[in-house]
Amino acid sequence: IRQQALAELQQASSTTALAEWHGRYLGRRGELTQLMRRISQVPPEERPAYGQAVNALKEELTARFEQREAEVKRSELSQRLAAEAVDVTLPGRPADVAGLHPVTQMIREVTTIFNHLGFQTVEGPEVEYGYYAFDALNIPQDHPARDVWDTIFIVSDQKEIVLRPHTSPMQIRTMERRQPPVRVVVPGRCYRFEAVDATHEWHFHQIEGLAVDEHITMADLKGTLAEFARQLFGQERKVRFRCDYFPFVEPGVDFAIDCMFCRGEGCRVCKGTGWIEILGAGMVHPQVLRNVGYDPERYTGWAFGMGVERLVMLKYGVPDIRLFYQGDLRFLAQFNRAL
Ligand code: FA5
């Protein structure tokens, strides 16, 4: 028994195996208990020696068991430590970090440039009265120019309510509330009943600019826009002003920058003209000043309105405006700045 017990003990290498071994030899129904019980079958004169031998064996097995148990526990512990070890030198898994939409980033970039030039950022309603969207901007009810802004109407009776087709209504709202000097930029969403294509969305963003004071001239408009274009698109940018027509400015201009993608004749961005139009602008029409109670003899001003998506498309070479509003993270994540 002794030899077999010791051999088996040596082989038991887990706590469960050890517990089984303990039950088999030292437990209440184990081999040693059986041996003890058999003492009655031993001739009386041999009983003391028999009892001592069994007891000695029991003590020996108990001692060896405890020794082995300690060994097994130690090795089980070191195995577990090795298996569960944390390698602190491994690089961490990058967390998914949300980013700002490219249009939001561009709005912040543009308004920051104008803030540094002394313009305050203000915002206005997307659901607007026809009066602010058109009438006060010198576009009366039956004026054909009203059709130029393909407007989405919400209420179209006497008190017309529309989704604003441009940010220009905020020129009126701002001037109604303040006296000159006025210098504001107005970023915001606009809506038009428009056939969607690569350069037209039915909803998009504009940034309006407005400066009104005594002695404001066209030269201030040119200087401000040239400075803006160079800060956004690079110091080497050339700029161009051409005549254009908007009912709420006189004279009206369109403002273009030289094409930075230009491949001459076949250039797809500027269509070979060498110029890219980025906004409409002009001197605020005297009638518009009168509509808000300003004296056009005393005050002059200028305004501009630019499309934000178009600016992002130009700056980063985005080929299709529809990409902005499809929620495709493969597109949007390219604009995530490293934090
Ligand atoms: C206007 O909306 C005038 N309110 C701009 C203005 C303001 C002129 C102040 C003078 C003084 P226009 O319709 O051209 O103008 O739009 C201005 C810009 O908005 C365009 O150059 C273009 O960049 C952007 N835009 C217009 N329609 C869309 C559209 N459907 N999708 C995306 N961008 C558009």
Residues whose N, C-alpha, C, O or C-beta is under 5 A from the ligand:
A	BS01	FA5	P165 H166 S168 E194 T199 H200 E201 F204 F246 V249 I278 L279 G280 A281 G282 A303 F304 G305 M306 G307 R310
